[in-house]
Amino acid sequence: MSTISKRDAALLVASIRSAKVSGHAIAARTGGRDDAAMAGFLGGLESVLQHFLMQSGCFEAATALSAAMNDMPTDVEIARRNNEIAQLGMKARAA
């Protein structure tokens, strides 16, 4: 069976949270904030990842994963990410 270190588990959770914020930021830029269509997929993914983390002894990461998957990003987080996306776009155009 595969395992994951506690450090890598924490990085996984942080990446998932970051991806969720990015998804909401992009949706806000295009006129929506609804990820309901992905609910079934995300619920299944959360279940599989939580089981894997728990089997690897990463109980804190498994709990943090639930929060990362289920908490809605704040408007401040979304605005900050939109600013980051805009800055990356300006850098890409300047290059």
Phi and psi restraints in degrees (range 20) as a CNS / XPLOR table:
assign (resid 1 and name C) (resid 2 and name N)
       (resid 2 and name CA) (resid 2 and name C) 1.0 -74.7 20.0 2
assign (resid 2 and name N) (resid 2 and name CA)
       (resid 2 and name C) (resid 3 and name N) 1.0 152.2 20.0 2
assign (resid 2 and name C) (resid 3 and name N)
       (resid 3 and name CA) (resid 3 and name C) 1.0 -133.9 20.0 2
assign (resid 3 and name N) (resid 3 and name CA)
       (resid 3 and name C) (resid 4 and name N) 1.0 170.9 20.0 2
assign (resid 3 and name C) (resid 4 and name N)
       (resid 4 and name CA) (resid 4 and name C) 1.0 -138.2 20.0 2
assign (resid 4 and name N) (resid 4 and name CA)
       (resid 4 and name C) (resid 5 and name N) 1.0 143.0 20.0 2
assign (resid 4 and name C) (resid 5 and name N)
       (resid 5 and name CA) (resid 5 and name C) 1.0 -74.5 20.0 2
assign (resid 5 and name N) (resid 5 and name CA)
       (resid 5 and name C) (resid 6 and name N) 1.0 159.9 20.0 2
assign (resid 5 and name C) (resid 6 and name N)
       (resid 6 and name CA) (resid 6 and name C) 1.0 -63.6 20.0 2
assign (resid 6 and name N) (resid 6 and name CA)
       (resid 6 and name C) (resid 7 and name N) 1.0 -35.4 20.0 2
assign (resid 6 and name C) (resid 7 and name N)
       (resid 7 and name CA) (resid 7 and name C) 1.0 -64.0 20.0 2
assign (resid 7 and name N) (resid 7 and name CA)
       (resid 7 and name C) (resid 8 and name N) 1.0 -47.5 20.0 2
assign (resid 7 and name C) (resid 8 and name N)
       (resid 8 and name CA) (resid 8 and name C) 1.0 -65.5 20.0 2
assign (resid 8 and name N) (resid 8 and name CA)
       (resid 8 and name C) (resid 9 and name N) 1.0 -34.1 20.0 2
assign (resid 8 and name C) (resid 9 and name N)
       (resid 9 and name CA) (resid 9 and name C) 1.0 -64.4 20.0 2
assign (resid 9 and name N) (resid 9 and name CA)
       (resid 9 and name C) (resid 10 and name N) 1.0 -41.9 20.0 2
assign (resid 9 and name C) (resid 10 and name N)
       (resid 10 and name CA) (resid 10 and name C) 1.0 -64.1 20.0 2
assign (resid 10 and name N) (resid 10 and name CA)
       (resid 10 and name C) (resid 11 and name N) 1.0 -39.3 20.0 2
assign (resid 10 and name C) (resid 11 and name N)
       (resid 11 and name CA) (resid 11 and name C) 1.0 -64.3 20.0 2
assign (resid 11 and name N) (resid 11 and name CA)
       (resid 11 and name C) (resid 12 and name N) 1.0 -38.9 20.0 2
assign (resid 11 and name C) (resid 12 and name N)
       (resid 12 and name CA) (resid 12 and name C) 1.0 -60.5 20.0 2
assign (resid 12 and name N) (resid 12 and name CA)
       (resid 12 and name C) (resid 13 and name N) 1.0 -47.3 20.0 2
assign (resid 12 and name C) (resid 13 and name N)
       (resid 13 and name CA) (resid 13 and name C) 1.0 -63.2 20.0 2
assign (resid 13 and name N) (resid 13 and name CA)
       (resid 13 and name C) (resid 14 and name N) 1.0 -43.5 20.0 2
assign (resid 13 and name C) (resid 14 and name N)
       (resid 14 and name CA) (resid 14 and name C) 1.0 -62.6 20.0 2
assign (resid 14 and name N) (resid 14 and name CA)
       (resid 14 and name C) (resid 15 and name N) 1.0 -39.1 20.0 2
assign (resid 14 and name C) (resid 15 and name N)
       (resid 15 and name CA) (resid 15 and name C) 1.0 -66.2 20.0 2
assign (resid 15 and name N) (resid 15 and name CA)
       (resid 15 and name C) (resid 16 and name N) 1.0 -40.0 20.0 2
assign (resid 15 and name C) (resid 16 and name N)
       (resid 16 and name CA) (resid 16 and name C) 1.0 -64.7 20.0 2
assign (resid 16 and name N) (resid 16 and name CA)
       (resid 16 and name C) (resid 17 and name N) 1.0 -44.3 20.0 2
assign (resid 16 and name C) (resid 17 and name N)
       (resid 17 and name CA) (resid 17 and name C) 1.0 -61.2 20.0 2
assign (resid 17 and name N) (resid 17 and name CA)
       (resid 17 and name C) (resid 18 and name N) 1.0 -44.3 20.0 2
assign (resid 17 and name C) (resid 18 and name N)
       (resid 18 and name CA) (resid 18 and name C) 1.0 -62.1 20.0 2
assign (resid 18 and name N) (resid 18 and name CA)
       (resid 18 and name C) (resid 19 and name N) 1.0 -41.5 20.0 2
assign (resid 18 and name C) (resid 19 and name N)
       (resid 19 and name CA) (resid 19 and name C) 1.0 -64.5 20.0 2
assign (resid 19 and name N) (resid 19 and name CA)
       (resid 19 and name C) (resid 20 and name N) 1.0 -37.9 20.0 2
assign (resid 19 and name C) (resid 20 and name N)
       (resid 20 and name CA) (resid 20 and name C) 1.0 -66.3 20.0 2
assign (resid 20 and name N) (resid 20 and name CA)
       (resid 20 and name C) (resid 21 and name N) 1.0 -42.7 20.0 2
assign (resid 20 and name C) (resid 21 and name N)
       (resid 21 and name CA) (resid 21 and name C) 1.0 -62.0 20.0 2
assign (resid 21 and name N) (resid 21 and name CA)
       (resid 21 and name C) (resid 22 and name N) 1.0 -43.6 20.0 2
assign (resid 21 and name C) (resid 22 and name N)
       (resid 22 and name CA) (resid 22 and name C) 1.0 -61.9 20.0 2
assign (resid 22 and name N) (resid 22 and name CA)
       (resid 22 and name C) (resid 23 and name N) 1.0 -42.4 20.0 2
assign (resid 22 and name C) (resid 23 and name N)
       (resid 23 and name CA) (resid 23 and name C) 1.0 -60.4 20.0 2
assign (resid 23 and name N) (resid 23 and name CA)
       (resid 23 and name C) (resid 24 and name N) 1.0 -42.5 20.0 2
assign (resid 23 and name C) (resid 24 and name N)
       (resid 24 and name CA) (resid 24 and name C) 1.0 -70.0 20.0 2
assign (resid 24 and name N) (resid 24 and name CA)
       (resid 24 and name C) (resid 25 and name N) 1.0 -36.0 20.0 2
assign (resid 24 and name C) (resid 25 and name N)
       (resid 25 and name CA) (resid 25 and name C) 1.0 -63.8 20.0 2
assign (resid 25 and name N) (resid 25 and name CA)
       (resid 25 and name C) (resid 26 and name N) 1.0 -44.5 20.0 2
assign (resid 25 and name C) (resid 26 and name N)
       (resid 26 and name CA) (resid 26 and name C) 1.0 -65.6 20.0 2
assign (resid 26 and name N) (resid 26 and name CA)
       (resid 26 and name C) (resid 27 and name N) 1.0 -42.1 20.0 2
assign (resid 26 and name C) (resid 27 and name N)
       (resid 27 and name CA) (resid 27 and name C) 1.0 -61.8 20.0 2
assign (resid 27 and name N) (resid 27 and name CA)
       (resid 27 and name C) (resid 28 and name N) 1.0 -39.6 20.0 2
assign (resid 27 and name C) (resid 28 and name N)
       (resid 28 and name CA) (resid 28 and name C) 1.0 -64.7 20.0 2
assign (resid 28 and name N) (resid 28 and name CA)
       (resid 28 and name C) (resid 29 and name N) 1.0 -35.2 20.0 2
assign (resid 28 and name C) (resid 29 and name N)
       (resid 29 and name CA) (resid 29 and name C) 1.0 -69.4 20.0 2
assign (resid 29 and name N) (resid 29 and name CA)
       (resid 29 and name C) (resid 30 and name N) 1.0 -26.1 20.0 2
assign (resid 29 and name C) (resid 30 and name N)
       (resid 30 and name CA) (resid 30 and name C) 1.0 -104.1 20.0 2
assign (resid 30 and name N) (resid 30 and name CA)
       (resid 30 and name C) (resid 31 and name N) 1.0 9.0 20.0 2
assign (resid 30 and name C) (resid 31 and name N)
       (resid 31 and name CA) (resid 31 and name C) 1.0 100.8 20.0 2
assign (resid 31 and name N) (resid 31 and name CA)
       (resid 31 and name C) (resid 32 and name N) 1.0 7.1 20.0 2
assign (resid 31 and name C) (resid 32 and name N)
       (resid 32 and name CA) (resid 32 and name C) 1.0 -145.2 20.0 2
assign (resid 32 and name N) (resid 32 and name CA)
       (resid 32 and name C) (resid 33 and name N) 1.0 162.2 20.0 2
assign (resid 32 and name C) (resid 33 and name N)
       (resid 33 and name CA) (resid 33 and name C) 1.0 -136.2 20.0 2
assign (resid 33 and name N) (resid 33 and name CA)
       (resid 33 and name C) (resid 34 and name N) 1.0 19.6 20.0 2
assign (resid 33 and name C) (resid 34 and name N)
       (resid 34 and name CA) (resid 34 and name C) 1.0 -99.8 20.0 2
assign (resid 34 and name N) (resid 34 and name CA)
       (resid 34 and name C) (resid 35 and name N) 1.0 121.0 20.0 2
assign (resid 34 and name C) (resid 35 and name N)
       (resid 35 and name CA) (resid 35 and name C) 1.0 -110.9 20.0 2
assign (resid 35 and name N) (resid 35 and name CA)
       (resid 35 and name C) (resid 36 and name N) 1.0 25.4 20.0 2
assign (resid 35 and name C) (resid 36 and name N)
       (resid 36 and name CA) (resid 36 and name C) 1.0 -60.9 20.0 2
assign (resid 36 and name N) (resid 36 and name CA)
       (resid 36 and name C) (resid 37 and name N) 1.0 -32.2 20.0 2
assign (resid 36 and name C) (resid 37 and name N)
       (resid 37 and name CA) (resid 37 and name C) 1.0 -64.4 20.0 2
assign (resid 37 and name N) (resid 37 and name CA)
       (resid 37 and name C) (resid 38 and name N) 1.0 -23.5 20.0 2
assign (resid 37 and name C) (resid 38 and name N)
       (resid 38 and name CA) (resid 38 and name C) 1.0 -95.1 20.0 2
assign (resid 38 and name N) (resid 38 and name CA)
       (resid 38 and name C) (resid 39 and name N) 1.0 0.0 20.0 2
assign (resid 38 and name C) (resid 39 and name N)
       (resid 39 and name CA) (resid 39 and name C) 1.0 -55.9 20.0 2
assign (resid 39 and name N) (resid 39 and name CA)
       (resid 39 and name C) (resid 40 and name N) 1.0 -46.4 20.0 2
assign (resid 39 and name C) (resid 40 and name N)
       (resid 40 and name CA) (resid 40 and name C) 1.0 -63.3 20.0 2
assign (resid 40 and name N) (resid 40 and name CA)
       (resid 40 and name C) (resid 41 and name N) 1.0 -45.0 20.0 2
assign (resid 40 and name C) (resid 41 and name N)
       (resid 41 and name CA) (resid 41 and name C) 1.0 -62.4 20.0 2
assign (resid 41 and name N) (resid 41 and name CA)
       (resid 41 and name C) (resid 42 and name N) 1.0 -47.1 20.0 2
assign (resid 41 and name C) (resid 42 and name N)
       (resid 42 and name CA) (resid 42 and name C) 1.0 -64.7 20.0 2
assign (resid 42 and name N) (resid 42 and name CA)
       (resid 42 and name C) (resid 43 and name N) 1.0 -37.9 20.0 2
assign (resid 42 and name C) (resid 43 and name N)
       (resid 43 and name CA) (resid 43 and name C) 1.0 -63.1 20.0 2
assign (resid 43 and name N) (resid 43 and name CA)
       (resid 43 and name C) (resid 44 and name N) 1.0 -42.5 20.0 2
assign (resid 43 and name C) (resid 44 and name N)
       (resid 44 and name CA) (resid 44 and name C) 1.0 -65.8 20.0 2
assign (resid 44 and name N) (resid 44 and name CA)
       (resid 44 and name C) (resid 45 and name N) 1.0 -42.3 20.0 2
assign (resid 44 and name C) (resid 45 and name N)
       (resid 45 and name CA) (resid 45 and name C) 1.0 -62.3 20.0 2
assign (resid 45 and name N) (resid 45 and name CA)
       (resid 45 and name C) (resid 46 and name N) 1.0 -44.2 20.0 2
assign (resid 45 and name C) (resid 46 and name N)
       (resid 46 and name CA) (resid 46 and name C) 1.0 -58.9 20.0 2
assign (resid 46 and name N) (resid 46 and name CA)
       (resid 46 and name C) (resid 47 and name N) 1.0 -44.5 20.0 2
assign (resid 46 and name C) (resid 47 and name N)
       (resid 47 and name CA) (resid 47 and name C) 1.0 -61.6 20.0 2
assign (resid 47 and name N) (resid 47 and name CA)
       (resid 47 and name C) (resid 48 and name N) 1.0 -46.3 20.0 2
assign (resid 47 and name C) (resid 48 and name N)
       (resid 48 and name CA) (resid 48 and name C) 1.0 -64.4 20.0 2
assign (resid 48 and name N) (resid 48 and name CA)
       (resid 48 and name C) (resid 49 and name N) 1.0 -46.3 20.0 2
assign (resid 48 and name C) (resid 49 and name N)
       (resid 49 and name CA) (resid 49 and name C) 1.0 -66.0 20.0 2
assign (resid 49 and name N) (resid 49 and name CA)
       (resid 49 and name C) (resid 50 and name N) 1.0 -40.1 20.0 2
assign (resid 49 and name C) (resid 50 and name N)
       (resid 50 and name CA) (resid 50 and name C) 1.0 -62.0 20.0 2
assign (resid 50 and name N) (resid 50 and name CA)
       (resid 50 and name C) (resid 51 and name N) 1.0 -44.0 20.0 2
assign (resid 50 and name C) (resid 51 and name N)
       (resid 51 and name CA) (resid 51 and name C) 1.0 -60.1 20.0 2
assign (resid 51 and name N) (resid 51 and name CA)
       (resid 51 and name C) (resid 52 and name N) 1.0 -45.9 20.0 2
assign (resid 51 and name C) (resid 52 and name N)
       (resid 52 and name CA) (resid 52 and name C) 1.0 -61.0 20.0 2
assign (resid 52 and name N) (resid 52 and name CA)
       (resid 52 and name C) (resid 53 and name N) 1.0 -45.5 20.0 2
assign (resid 52 and name C) (resid 53 and name N)
       (resid 53 and name CA) (resid 53 and name C) 1.0 -64.1 20.0 2
assign (resid 53 and name N) (resid 53 and name CA)
       (resid 53 and name C) (resid 54 and name N) 1.0 -41.7 20.0 2
assign (resid 53 and name C) (resid 54 and name N)
       (resid 54 and name CA) (resid 54 and name C) 1.0 -66.3 20.0 2
assign (resid 54 and name N) (resid 54 and name CA)
       (resid 54 and name C) (resid 55 and name N) 1.0 -40.4 20.0 2
assign (resid 54 and name C) (resid 55 and name N)
       (resid 55 and name CA) (resid 55 and name C) 1.0 -64.7 20.0 2
assign (resid 55 and name N) (resid 55 and name CA)
       (resid 55 and name C) (resid 56 and name N) 1.0 -25.8 20.0 2
assign (resid 55 and name C) (resid 56 and name N)
       (resid 56 and name CA) (resid 56 and name C) 1.0 -88.3 20.0 2
assign (resid 56 and name N) (resid 56 and name CA)
       (resid 56 and name C) (resid 57 and name N) 1.0 1.1 20.0 2
assign (resid 56 and name C) (resid 57 and name N)
       (resid 57 and name CA) (resid 57 and name C) 1.0 81.2 20.0 2
assign (resid 57 and name N) (resid 57 and name CA)
       (resid 57 and name C) (resid 58 and name N) 1.0 14.0 20.0 2
assign (resid 57 and name C) (resid 58 and name N)
       (resid 58 and name CA) (resid 58 and name C) 1.0 -98.1 20.0 2
assign (resid 58 and name N) (resid 58 and name CA)
       (resid 58 and name C) (resid 59 and name N) 1.0 65.8 20.0 2
assign (resid 58 and name C) (resid 59 and name N)
       (resid 59 and name CA) (resid 59 and name C) 1.0 -66.6 20.0 2
assign (resid 59 and name N) (resid 59 and name CA)
       (resid 59 and name C) (resid 60 and name N) 1.0 -38.8 20.0 2
assign (resid 59 and name C) (resid 60 and name N)
       (resid 60 and name CA) (resid 60 and name C) 1.0 -64.4 20.0 2
assign (resid 60 and name N) (resid 60 and name CA)
       (resid 60 and name C) (resid 61 and name N) 1.0 -40.9 20.0 2
assign (resid 60 and name C) (resid 61 and name N)
       (resid 61 and name CA) (resid 61 and name C) 1.0 -66.2 20.0 2
assign (resid 61 and name N) (resid 61 and name CA)
       (resid 61 and name C) (resid 62 and name N) 1.0 -36.4 20.0 2
assign (resid 61 and name C) (resid 62 and name N)
       (resid 62 and name CA) (resid 62 and name C) 1.0 -63.7 20.0 2
assign (resid 62 and name N) (resid 62 and name CA)
       (resid 62 and name C) (resid 63 and name N) 1.0 -39.5 20.0 2
assign (resid 62 and name C) (resid 63 and name N)
       (resid 63 and name CA) (resid 63 and name C) 1.0 -68.1 20.0 2
assign (resid 63 and name N) (resid 63 and name CA)
       (resid 63 and name C) (resid 64 and name N) 1.0 -43.1 20.0 2
assign (resid 63 and name C) (resid 64 and name N)
       (resid 64 and name CA) (resid 64 and name C) 1.0 -64.7 20.0 2
assign (resid 64 and name N) (resid 64 and name CA)
       (resid 64 and name C) (resid 65 and name N) 1.0 -32.9 20.0 2
assign (resid 64 and name C) (resid 65 and name N)
       (resid 65 and name CA) (resid 65 and name C) 1.0 -60.5 20.0 2
assign (resid 65 and name N) (resid 65 and name CA)
       (resid 65 and name C) (resid 66 and name N) 1.0 -43.2 20.0 2
assign (resid 65 and name C) (resid 66 and name N)
       (resid 66 and name CA) (resid 66 and name C) 1.0 -59.1 20.0 2
assign (resid 66 and name N) (resid 66 and name CA)
       (resid 66 and name C) (resid 67 and name N) 1.0 -44.0 20.0 2
assign (resid 66 and name C) (resid 67 and name N)
       (resid 67 and name CA) (resid 67 and name C) 1.0 -64.8 20.0 2
assign (resid 67 and name N) (resid 67 and name CA)
       (resid 67 and name C) (resid 68 and name N) 1.0 -42.4 20.0 2
assign (resid 67 and name C) (resid 68 and name N)
       (resid 68 and name CA) (resid 68 and name C) 1.0 -63.4 20.0 2
assign (resid 68 and name N) (resid 68 and name CA)
       (resid 68 and name C) (resid 69 and name N) 1.0 -36.4 20.0 2
assign (resid 68 and name C) (resid 69 and name N)
       (resid 69 and name CA) (resid 69 and name C) 1.0 -79.6 20.0 2
assign (resid 69 and name N) (resid 69 and name CA)
       (resid 69 and name C) (resid 70 and name N) 1.0 -28.9 20.0 2
assign (resid 69 and name C) (resid 70 and name N)
       (resid 70 and name CA) (resid 70 and name C) 1.0 -106.7 20.0 2
assign (resid 70 and name N) (resid 70 and name CA)
       (resid 70 and name C) (resid 71 and name N) 1.0 -23.1 20.0 2
assign (resid 70 and name C) (resid 71 and name N)
       (resid 71 and name CA) (resid 71 and name C) 1.0 -75.3 20.0 2
assign (resid 71 and name N) (resid 71 and name CA)
       (resid 71 and name C) (resid 72 and name N) 1.0 136.8 20.0 2
assign (resid 71 and name C) (resid 72 and name N)
       (resid 72 and name CA) (resid 72 and name C) 1.0 -81.0 20.0 2
assign (resid 72 and name N) (resid 72 and name CA)
       (resid 72 and name C) (resid 73 and name N) 1.0 135.4 20.0 2
assign (resid 72 and name C) (resid 73 and name N)
       (resid 73 and name CA) (resid 73 and name C) 1.0 -63.1 20.0 2
assign (resid 73 and name N) (resid 73 and name CA)
       (resid 73 and name C) (resid 74 and name N) 1.0 146.6 20.0 2
assign (resid 73 and name C) (resid 74 and name N)
       (resid 74 and name CA) (resid 74 and name C) 1.0 -76.2 20.0 2
assign (resid 74 and name N) (resid 74 and name CA)
       (resid 74 and name C) (resid 75 and name N) 1.0 162.8 20.0 2
assign (resid 74 and name C) (resid 75 and name N)
       (resid 75 and name CA) (resid 75 and name C) 1.0 -60.5 20.0 2
assign (resid 75 and name N) (resid 75 and name CA)
       (resid 75 and name C) (resid 76 and name N) 1.0 -33.5 20.0 2
assign (resid 75 and name C) (resid 76 and name N)
       (resid 76 and name CA) (resid 76 and name C) 1.0 -65.3 20.0 2
assign (resid 76 and name N) (resid 76 and name CA)
       (resid 76 and name C) (resid 77 and name N) 1.0 -45.0 20.0 2
assign (resid 76 and name C) (resid 77 and name N)
       (resid 77 and name CA) (resid 77 and name C) 1.0 -60.9 20.0 2
assign (resid 77 and name N) (resid 77 and name CA)
       (resid 77 and name C) (resid 78 and name N) 1.0 -42.0 20.0 2
assign (resid 77 and name C) (resid 78 and name N)
       (resid 78 and name CA) (resid 78 and name C) 1.0 -65.5 20.0 2
assign (resid 78 and name N) (resid 78 and name CA)
       (resid 78 and name C) (resid 79 and name N) 1.0 -44.0 20.0 2
assign (resid 78 and name C) (resid 79 and name N)
       (resid 79 and name CA) (resid 79 and name C) 1.0 -63.2 20.0 2
assign (resid 79 and name N) (resid 79 and name CA)
       (resid 79 and name C) (resid 80 and name N) 1.0 -41.7 20.0 2
assign (resid 79 and name C) (resid 80 and name N)
       (resid 80 and name CA) (resid 80 and name C) 1.0 -61.6 20.0 2
assign (resid 80 and name N) (resid 80 and name CA)
       (resid 80 and name C) (resid 81 and name N) 1.0 -43.8 20.0 2
assign (resid 80 and name C) (resid 81 and name N)
       (resid 81 and name CA) (resid 81 and name C) 1.0 -66.7 20.0 2
assign (resid 81 and name N) (resid 81 and name CA)
       (resid 81 and name C) (resid 82 and name N) 1.0 -38.2 20.0 2
assign (resid 81 and name C) (resid 82 and name N)
       (resid 82 and name CA) (resid 82 and name C) 1.0 -61.1 20.0 2
assign (resid 82 and name N) (resid 82 and name CA)
       (resid 82 and name C) (resid 83 and name N) 1.0 -39.2 20.0 2
assign (resid 82 and name C) (resid 83 and name N)
       (resid 83 and name CA) (resid 83 and name C) 1.0 -63.9 20.0 2
assign (resid 83 and name N) (resid 83 and name CA)
       (resid 83 and name C) (resid 84 and name N) 1.0 -41.5 20.0 2
assign (resid 83 and name C) (resid 84 and name N)
       (resid 84 and name CA) (resid 84 and name C) 1.0 -62.4 20.0 2
assign (resid 84 and name N) (resid 84 and name CA)
       (resid 84 and name C) (resid 85 and name N) 1.0 -42.6 20.0 2
assign (resid 84 and name C) (resid 85 and name N)
       (resid 85 and name CA) (resid 85 and name C) 1.0 -63.0 20.0 2
assign (resid 85 and name N) (resid 85 and name CA)
       (resid 85 and name C) (resid 86 and name N) 1.0 -43.3 20.0 2
assign (resid 85 and name C) (resid 86 and name N)
       (resid 86 and name CA) (resid 86 and name C) 1.0 -63.0 20.0 2
assign (resid 86 and name N) (resid 86 and name CA)
       (resid 86 and name C) (resid 87 and name N) 1.0 -41.2 20.0 2
assign (resid 86 and name C) (resid 87 and name N)
       (resid 87 and name CA) (resid 87 and name C) 1.0 -63.7 20.0 2
assign (resid 87 and name N) (resid 87 and name CA)
       (resid 87 and name C) (resid 88 and name N) 1.0 -41.4 20.0 2
assign (resid 87 and name C) (resid 88 and name N)
       (resid 88 and name CA) (resid 88 and name C) 1.0 -63.1 20.0 2
assign (resid 88 and name N) (resid 88 and name CA)
       (resid 88 and name C) (resid 89 and name N) 1.0 -39.2 20.0 2
assign (resid 88 and name C) (resid 89 and name N)
       (resid 89 and name CA) (resid 89 and name C) 1.0 -63.6 20.0 2
assign (resid 89 and name N) (resid 89 and name CA)
       (resid 89 and name C) (resid 90 and name N) 1.0 -41.1 20.0 2
assign (resid 89 and name C) (resid 90 and name N)
       (resid 90 and name CA) (resid 90 and name C) 1.0 -66.4 20.0 2
assign (resid 90 and name N) (resid 90 and name CA)
       (resid 90 and name C) (resid 91 and name N) 1.0 -39.7 20.0 2
assign (resid 90 and name C) (resid 91 and name N)
       (resid 91 and name CA) (resid 91 and name C) 1.0 -64.6 20.0 2
assign (resid 91 and name N) (resid 91 and name CA)
       (resid 91 and name C) (resid 92 and name N) 1.0 -40.1 20.0 2
assign (resid 91 and name C) (resid 92 and name N)
       (resid 92 and name CA) (resid 92 and name C) 1.0 -65.9 20.0 2
assign (resid 92 and name N) (resid 92 and name CA)
       (resid 92 and name C) (resid 93 and name N) 1.0 -40.4 20.0 2
assign (resid 92 and name C) (resid 93 and name N)
       (resid 93 and name CA) (resid 93 and name C) 1.0 -68.4 20.0 2
assign (resid 93 and name N) (resid 93 and name CA)
       (resid 93 and name C) (resid 94 and name N) 1.0 -32.9 20.0 2
assign (resid 93 and name C) (resid 94 and name N)
       (resid 94 and name CA) (resid 94 and name C) 1.0 -74.7 20.0 2
assign (resid 94 and name N) (resid 94 and name CA)
       (resid 94 and name C) (resid 95 and name N) 1.0 -23.6 20.0 2
